[in-house]
Amino acid sequence: MRIDIITLFPEMCEAVLSESIIGRARKKGAVEILCHQLRDYAFDKHKRVDDTTYGGGMGMLMLAEPIALCYESICEQTGGAPHLIYLSPKGKTLTQKKLKQLSEYDNICLLCGHYEGVDQRVLDRYVDEEISIGDYVLTGGELPALVLTDSLARLQPGVLSDDECFELESHYDGLLEYPQYTKPQNWRGEEIPPVLFSGHHENIKKWRREQSVIETAKKRPDMIECADLSDKERQLAEQIIKEANGDKPR
């Protein structure tokens, strides 16, 4: 997969994406990430990429032409039109399900907004979808772009050591991940659940599944309705949710 980021702060993006797992994945070619300085496509000597809004109001708006020129340059490089995402608080909230869908693309392009946003005409002409990382507003689109890039890149083959690294995680199958423990077996008087050192893999698998249901019911009951659960698991989850709401059994 190739991911292009259109940004006013490529150094900021590179500082994050050159480190740790994603940095190593880039070096070995498991994922290609390119950060493009939008000011390189400005058409005046001041490298201006914003202007006042028609109709009045506070703040500046990002110009359409530099964004269009940058995106069109990326299209020439890739030999096609990458799926263009505008990081915006107006967009649909990013989920693991959406990431799995996006992971099927060969080329993704992320547009980082600033100021009061982007001229609507460039959004109408080029942007395929808008995505938000939450119901709050940031000073720019770089942090959301980094979140999306990291979470998307790690789904690519060769980025993590094994697909199981993400297939058993929170949200991947509609549930939160089960609790995990490491050494020592006894820490400050607290023991880990005996099943985890029993050596019985089937029992461990069953325990982890049950704990995922419990964790989800306690912390994200909104996810339970859409989760793929057995009748027994759904009864367990519904009972936990009732108890959390104060409806305790007599």
C-alpha positions in Angstrom: 0.0 0.0 0.0 1.0 3.6 -0.7 -0.2 6.4 1.5 0.3 10.0 0.5 -0.3 12.8 3.0 -0.9 16.4 1.8 0.1 18.6 4.7 1.6 22.0 5.7 3.8 20.1 8.2 5.5 17.2 6.6 8.3 17.2 9.1 5.8 16.7 11.9 4.4 13.7 10.1 7.8 12.3 9.3 8.9 12.6 12.9 6.2 10.2 13.9 6.0 7.9 10.9 9.8 7.3 10.8 9.8 5.7 14.3 8.9 2.3 15.8 7.0 -0.3 13.9 5.8 1.9 11.1 9.3 3.3 10.6 10.7 -0.2 10.3 7.9 -1.2 8.0 8.7 1.7 5.7 12.4 0.8 5.6 11.8 -2.7 4.5 9.1 -1.7 2.0 6.1 -3.2 3.6 4.3 0.1 3.3 5.1 3.3 1.3 4.3 6.6 3.0 5.0 10.0 1.4 4.5 13.4 2.9 3.9 16.3 0.5 4.5 19.9 1.5 1.4 21.8 0.2 3.3 25.1 0.0 5.4 23.6 -2.8 2.3 23.9 -4.9 1.4 27.5 -4.1 1.4 29.8 -7.0 2.8 33.1 -5.6 6.2 34.1 -4.2 4.9 34.0 -0.6 3.8 30.4 -0.9 0.3 31.3 0.3 -2.2 28.5 0.6 -5.1 30.3 2.4 -7.3 33.4 1.9 -10.4 35.1 3.4 -13.8 33.5 3.1 -16.6 34.9 0.9 -19.5 36.1 2.9 -17.4 37.2 5.8 -16.6 35.5 9.1 -13.5 34.7 11.2 -10.5 32.8 10.0 -9.0 31.9 6.7 -9.8 29.1 4.3 -7.4 26.8 2.4 -7.2 27.6 -1.3 -8.4 25.0 -3.8 -5.7 25.3 -6.4 -2.6 24.3 -4.4 -4.5 21.3 -3.1 -5.6 20.4 -6.6 -2.1 20.7 -8.0 -0.6 18.6 -5.3 -3.3 15.8 -5.7 -2.9 15.8 -9.5 0.8 15.5 -9.1 0.3 12.5 -6.8 -2.1 11.0 -9.4 0.7 11.3 -12.1 3.1 9.5 -9.7 0.7 6.6 -9.0 -0.7 6.3 -12.5 -4.2 6.7 -11.2 -6.5 8.5 -8.7 -5.7 7.5 -5.1 -8.7 7.3 -2.8 -8.7 10.8 -1.3 -9.7 11.3 2.3 -10.2 14.7 3.9 -9.6 14.6 7.7 -12.6 16.6 9.0 -14.7 16.8 12.2 -17.7 16.6 9.7 -16.7 13.1 8.6 -17.8 9.7 9.7 -16.0 8.4 12.8 -13.1 6.2 12.1 -13.6 2.6 13.1 -11.8 -0.7 12.8 -14.5 -1.8 10.3 -13.7 1.3 8.1 -9.9 0.5 8.4 -10.5 -3.0 7.1 -12.3 -1.5 4.1 -9.6 1.0 3.5 -6.9 -1.6 3.7 -8.1 -3.1 0.4 -7.0 0.0 -1.5 -3.6 0.1 -3.1 -3.3 3.9 -2.9 -4.7 6.2 -0.2 -4.3 10.0 -0.1 -4.9 12.0 3.1 -5.7 15.7 3.0 -4.9 17.6 6.2 -7.0 20.7 6.7 -6.2 23.9 8.6 -7.7 27.2 9.6 -11.4 27.2 8.8 -11.1 24.2 6.5 -10.9 23.8 2.7 -12.7 25.5 -0.2 -15.8 23.3 -0.8 -15.1 23.1 -4.5 -12.0 21.0 -4.1 -13.8 18.7 -1.7 -16.7 18.3 -4.2 -14.3 17.6 -7.1 -11.6 15.4 -5.6 -12.5 14.1 -2.1 -14.0 10.6 -1.9 -14.9 10.7 1.7 -14.4 12.7 4.9 -13.3 10.9 8.1 -13.1 12.1 11.7 -11.3 10.5 14.6 -13.8 11.8 17.1 -16.3 14.4 18.0 -13.9 17.2 18.8 -11.9 19.8 16.9 -8.1 19.9 16.5 -5.9 22.7 15.2 -5.1 20.8 12.1 -5.5 17.5 10.2 -2.0 16.1 10.9 -2.8 14.3 14.1 -5.9 12.6 12.6 -3.9 11.7 9.5 -1.2 10.2 11.6 -3.8 8.1 13.6 -5.3 6.9 10.4 -2.0 6.1 8.8 -0.7 4.2 11.8 -3.8 2.2 12.2 -4.1 1.5 8.5 -0.5 0.6 7.9 -0.3 -2.0 10.6 -3.0 -4.0 8.8 -0.7 -4.4 5.8 1.1 -7.7 5.2 4.6 -7.6 6.6 4.1 -4.7 9.0 3.4 -6.8 12.1 5.0 -10.1 12.8 1.8 -12.1 12.3 -1.8 -11.3 11.3 -2.8 -12.7 14.7 -1.3 -9.5 16.2 -4.3 -7.5 15.0 -6.9 -10.2 14.5 -7.3 -10.8 18.2 -7.2 -7.1 19.2 -10.0 -4.8 20.4 -12.6 -3.9 17.8 -11.3 -6.2 15.1 -14.1 -8.8 15.5 -16.6 -6.4 17.2 -15.5 -7.0 20.7 -12.9 -5.5 23.1 -9.8 -7.5 23.8 -9.6 -9.8 26.8 -7.3 -8.9 29.8 -3.7 -9.9 29.4 -0.9 -10.6 32.0 2.8 -11.1 32.1 5.4 -12.2 34.7 5.5 -12.5 37.6 2.7 -14.9 38.3 2.1 -13.3 41.7 2.4 -9.5 41.7 2.0 -7.7 45.1 -0.3 -10.5 46.3 -2.4 -10.6 43.1 -2.4 -13.8 41.1 -3.2 -14.2 37.4 -6.2 -16.4 36.5 -5.1 -20.0 36.8 -6.5 -21.0 33.4 -3.7 -19.0 31.7 -0.9 -21.2 33.1 -3.0 -24.5 32.9 -1.5 -25.4 29.5 -5.1 -26.2 28.3 -5.3 -24.2 25.0 -9.0 -24.8 24.4 -9.9 -23.6 27.9 -7.7 -20.6 27.5 -9.4 -19.8 24.2 -12.9 -20.1 25.9 -11.8 -17.9 28.8 -10.5 -15.2 26.5 -13.6 -15.2 24.5 -15.8 -14.9 27.6 -13.6 -12.1 29.0 -13.9 -10.2 25.7 -17.6 -10.3 26.0 -17.4 -9.2 29.7 -15.0 -6.3 28.9 -17.2 -5.1 26.0 -20.4 -5.3 28.1 -18.8 -3.3 30.9 -16.9 -0.7 28.9 -18.6 -0.4 25.6 -22.2 -1.7 25.9 -23.0 0.1 22.7 -21.0 -2.5 20.8 -22.9 -5.5 22.1 -25.9 -5.1 19.9 -23.9 -5.5 16.7 -21.5 -8.1 18.0 -21.7 -11.7 16.7 -22.5 -13.6 19.9 -23.9 -16.9 20.8 -27.2 -17.0 22.8 -25.2 -17.7 26.0 -22.7 -14.9 25.4 -25.6 -12.4 24.7 -27.3 -13.4 27.9 -24.1 -12.9 29.8 -23.5 -9.5 28.2 -27.1 -8.3 28.8 -26.9 -9.4 32.5 -23.7 -7.4 32.9 -25.2 -4.3 31.3 -28.3 -4.6 33.5 -26.2 -4.8 36.6 -24.1 -1.8 35.5 -27.3 0.1 35.1 -28.3 -0.7 38.7 -30.8 -3.5 37.8 -29.2 -6.1 40.0 -30.6 -9.6 40.4 -32.5 -10.4 43.6 
